Amino acid sequence: MEASADSHTGRQISLMRALASRSIDGPTFARRWLDERRRAMSVGERLGGALENALDEVFCVLEEYSIDPDLRDPDDLTDEELRDRVAAVLDRLM
C-alpha cells in the first residue's frame, strides 16, 4: 500500500485496520472513514491501481451499512458483516 500514514488516505487504511482488529466499532469506523475520504478528495489526494479499487470497494460496502442502528433495515450489513468485508479488502491489499 502506498499511502503516507499521515495522509487522509493513510488514515482511511488505519481505520480499516482498527475495525478489522475490533479496536473501533462499526459506526465509529463509518463516520471517521467517510470523513477522511471527503478530506482526501478535497485536498486532491489521488490514487491508482489496487489501493484506489480497495478504497472504492469500502465506500460501496458502507453504502450497504446504516451508521445508526435504529435506522438499520433487515438487508443492511451488520457490524460484523461490515468488519468481515473490510477485513477481506485489507487481506487482498496485503
C-alpha positions as a printed NumPy array, in Angstrom:
array([[  0.   ,   0.   ,   0.   ],
       [  1.4  ,   3.331,  -0.991],
       [ -0.042,   5.988,   1.284],
       [  1.676,   8.122,   3.862],
       [  0.418,   7.302,   7.35 ],
       [ -0.326,  10.981,   7.995],
       [ -2.329,  11.442,   4.779],
       [ -6.098,  11.17 ,   4.72 ],
       [ -5.734,   8.012,   2.66 ],
       [ -3.306,   6.62 ,   5.231],
       [ -5.834,   7.377,   7.946],
       [ -8.517,   5.522,   5.982],
       [ -6.269,   2.456,   5.899],
       [ -5.528,   2.805,   9.633],
       [ -9.251,   2.946,  10.332],
       [ -9.77 ,  -0.186,   8.253],
       [ -7.132,  -1.968,  10.321],
       [ -8.711,  -0.731,  13.55 ],
       [-12.109,  -2.067,  12.511],
       [-10.66 ,  -5.409,  11.416],
       [ -8.872,  -5.771,  14.774],
       [-12.019,  -4.75 ,  16.684],
       [-10.345,  -1.625,  18.082],
       [-13.287,   0.505,  16.947],
       [-16.942,  -0.235,  16.296],
       [-18.8  ,  -0.046,  13.004],
       [-20.468,   3.361,  13.448],
       [-17.221,   4.997,  14.584],
       [-15.382,   3.46 ,  11.634],
       [-18.012,   4.558,   9.141],
       [-18.165,   8.155,  10.334],
       [-14.385,   8.617,  10.53 ],
       [-13.626,   6.723,   7.307],
       [-16.146,   8.73 ,   5.281],
       [-14.807,  11.955,   6.798],
       [-11.239,  11.03 ,   5.803],
       [-12.436,  10.086,   2.31 ],
       [-14.083,  13.509,   1.89 ],
       [-10.934,  15.22 ,   3.142],
       [ -8.707,  13.172,   0.816],
       [-10.829,  14.191,  -2.132],
       [-10.99 ,  17.851,  -1.109],
       [ -7.194,  18.163,  -0.875],
       [ -6.667,  16.249,  -4.1  ],
       [ -5.14 ,  13.014,  -2.845],
       [ -5.21 ,  10.785,  -5.9  ],
       [ -4.644,   7.067,  -6.034],
       [ -4.428,   4.397,  -8.64 ],
       [ -4.47 ,   0.67 ,  -9.021],
       [ -5.275,  -1.747,  -6.246],
       [ -5.393,   0.865,  -3.485],
       [ -7.919,   3.01 ,  -5.33 ],
       [-10.037,  -0.061,  -6.078],
       [ -9.886,  -1.168,  -2.447],
       [-10.996,   2.198,  -1.087],
       [-13.778,   2.367,  -3.662],
       [-14.891,  -1.087,  -2.543],
       [-15.019,   0.012,   1.098],
       [-17.06 ,   3.042,   0.052],
       [-19.539,   0.728,  -1.694],
       [-19.652,  -1.538,   1.353],
       [-20.527,   1.474,   3.509],
       [-23.471,   2.198,   1.226],
       [-24.887,  -1.138,   2.411],
       [-24.402,  -0.213,   6.086],
       [-26.519,   2.037,   8.291],
       [-24.438,   4.02 ,  10.758],
       [-27.445,   4.478,  13.048],
       [-28.545,   1.063,  14.379],
       [-32.051,   2.427,  14.984],
       [-32.412,   3.088,  11.249],
       [-30.939,  -0.225,  10.13 ],
       [-33.053,  -2.219,   7.684],
       [-33.037,  -6.026,   7.673],
       [-30.986,  -6.083,   4.458],
       [-28.346,  -3.627,   5.732],
       [-24.978,  -5.016,   6.769],
       [-24.487,  -5.763,  10.45 ],
       [-21.402,  -4.518,  12.282],
       [-19.872,  -7.988,  11.993],
       [-20.572,  -8.184,   8.258],
       [-19.036,  -4.735,   7.8  ],
       [-15.946,  -5.835,   9.739],
       [-15.646,  -9.016,   7.679],
       [-15.96 ,  -7.191,   4.36 ],
       [-13.403,  -4.532,   5.322],
       [-11.02 ,  -7.212,   6.618],
       [-11.352,  -9.037,   3.281],
       [-10.413,  -5.853,   1.417],
       [ -7.357,  -5.443,   3.658],
       [ -6.339,  -9.057,   3.079],
       [ -6.391,  -8.546,  -0.686],
       [ -4.197,  -5.454,  -0.36 ],
       [ -1.514,  -7.269,   1.626]])
